[in-house]
Amino acid sequence: MSRFRPIDRDTDYLLPPSIQDWVPASHLARYIVDGVEGLDL
């Protein structure tokens, strides 16, 4: 049994270049981020 995972060199990337590409403009996560950024921490 191998302890290493096989490498797929044909995979371009595992995550998007920017999370903004995956989260729609009207998603709740964007509203929460805007609210947290507005807090005086």
C-alpha positions as CSV (number, residue, x, y, z in Angstrom):
1,M,0.0,0.0,0.0
2,S,1.4,3.4,-1.0
3,R,1.4,6.2,1.4
4,F,1.4,8.8,-1.3
5,R,-1.5,10.0,-3.5
6,P,-1.1,9.7,-7.2
7,I,-0.4,13.0,-9.1
8,D,-2.7,14.1,-11.9
9,R,-0.5,16.6,-13.8
10,D,-3.4,17.4,-16.2
11,T,-5.4,19.2,-13.5
12,D,-5.1,22.9,-14.0
13,Y,-5.8,24.0,-10.5
14,L,-7.6,22.7,-7.4
15,L,-9.1,26.0,-6.3
16,P,-10.3,28.9,-8.5
17,P,-7.9,31.8,-9.1
18,S,-10.4,33.9,-7.1
19,I,-13.2,32.8,-4.8
20,Q,-15.2,35.6,-6.4
21,D,-15.5,33.4,-9.5
22,W,-17.4,30.7,-7.5
23,V,-19.7,32.8,-5.2
24,P,-22.6,34.5,-7.0
25,A,-23.1,38.2,-6.5
26,S,-26.3,37.7,-4.5
27,H,-25.0,34.9,-2.2
28,L,-25.4,35.3,1.5
29,A,-21.7,34.8,2.1
30,R,-21.0,38.2,0.4
31,Y,-23.5,39.9,2.7
32,I,-21.9,38.4,5.8
33,V,-18.4,39.4,4.6
34,D,-19.6,43.0,4.0
35,G,-21.2,43.1,7.5
36,V,-18.1,41.8,9.2
37,E,-15.8,44.2,7.3
38,G,-18.1,47.0,8.6
39,L,-17.5,46.1,12.3
40,D,-15.0,48.1,14.3
41,L,-12.8,45.4,15.6
